Amino acid sequence: MATGIDQILAERWAEYQRLKAAGAACSALVRLAEMTNVLDHRDRGDPVVQKWKLTVGETQIADAMRGSAIAEAMKDVSRLRRMLTIGYDFHL
């Protein structure tokens, strides 16, 4: 049974895979980035860190997934701009 940081990373990895399978590219890549951030701030000599660095490092991100993530993010920014400009003359 995984404990501590191993368990946290295993949960993030499962969430990454679930989101990727569901087509939520941007959210999936955020989970992957969260894992990378945690690993970058842990003891590199820790076997758990080494295991997850290898797993995350070998993850292939297809161009289609990158494109989907960018499109999702742009859609979210567009929606945010519309929300911020309701009743105001606000330009970004």
C-alpha positions as CSV (number, residue, x, y, z in Angstrom):
1,M,0.0,0.0,0.0
2,A,1.3,3.4,-1.0
3,T,1.9,6.0,1.7
4,G,2.8,9.7,1.9
5,I,4.1,11.3,-1.2
6,D,3.8,8.0,-3.2
7,Q,0.1,7.9,-2.5
8,I,-0.4,11.6,-3.4
9,L,1.4,11.1,-6.7
10,A,-0.5,7.9,-7.4
11,E,-3.8,9.8,-6.9
12,R,-2.6,12.6,-9.2
13,W,-1.5,10.1,-11.8
14,A,-4.9,8.3,-11.7
15,E,-6.6,11.7,-12.1
16,Y,-4.4,12.6,-15.0
17,Q,-5.3,9.4,-16.7
18,R,-9.0,9.8,-16.0
19,L,-9.0,13.4,-17.3
20,K,-7.0,12.4,-20.4
21,A,-9.4,9.6,-21.2
22,A,-12.3,11.9,-20.8
23,G,-10.8,14.4,-23.3
24,A,-10.2,17.1,-20.7
25,A,-6.7,17.8,-22.0
26,C,-6.0,21.1,-20.2
27,S,-7.1,19.7,-16.8
28,A,-5.1,16.5,-17.4
29,L,-1.9,18.5,-18.2
30,V,-2.4,20.6,-15.1
31,R,-2.3,17.4,-13.0
32,L,0.9,16.4,-14.8
33,A,2.4,19.8,-14.1
34,E,1.4,19.5,-10.4
35,M,3.3,16.2,-10.2
36,T,6.3,17.7,-11.9
37,N,6.3,20.6,-9.5
38,V,6.1,18.3,-6.4
39,L,8.9,16.2,-7.8
40,D,11.1,19.2,-8.5
41,H,10.9,20.2,-4.8
42,R,11.6,16.7,-3.3
43,D,14.8,14.9,-2.5
44,R,16.1,13.5,-5.8
45,G,17.7,10.6,-4.0
46,D,14.4,9.3,-2.7
47,P,13.5,6.1,-4.6
48,V,9.8,7.2,-4.7
49,V,10.8,10.5,-6.3
50,Q,13.0,8.6,-8.8
51,K,10.2,6.2,-9.7
52,W,7.7,9.0,-10.3
53,K,10.2,11.2,-12.2
54,L,10.7,8.3,-14.6
55,T,7.0,7.8,-15.0
56,V,6.2,11.5,-15.5
57,G,9.3,12.0,-17.7
58,E,8.4,9.2,-20.0
59,T,4.9,10.5,-20.6
60,Q,4.3,11.3,-24.2
61,I,2.0,14.3,-24.9
62,A,0.6,14.2,-28.4
63,D,0.4,17.3,-30.5
64,A,-3.4,16.8,-30.6
65,M,-3.6,16.9,-26.8
66,R,-1.5,20.0,-26.7
67,G,-3.8,21.6,-29.3
68,S,-6.8,20.6,-27.3
69,A,-5.4,22.0,-24.1
70,I,-4.6,25.3,-25.8
71,A,-8.1,25.5,-27.3
72,E,-9.7,24.7,-23.9
73,A,-7.6,27.4,-22.2
74,M,-8.5,30.0,-24.9
75,K,-12.2,29.2,-24.5
76,D,-11.9,29.7,-20.7
77,V,-10.1,33.0,-21.1
78,S,-12.7,34.1,-23.6
79,R,-15.5,33.2,-21.2
80,L,-13.7,35.0,-18.4
81,R,-13.3,38.2,-20.5
82,R,-17.1,38.1,-21.3
83,M,-17.8,37.8,-17.5
84,L,-15.5,40.7,-16.7
85,T,-16.9,43.0,-19.3
86,I,-20.6,42.7,-18.4
87,G,-21.7,46.2,-17.8
88,Y,-18.3,47.7,-18.3
89,D,-16.1,48.9,-21.1
90,F,-13.1,46.7,-20.2
91,H,-10.5,45.6,-22.7
92,L,-7.7,43.2,-22.3
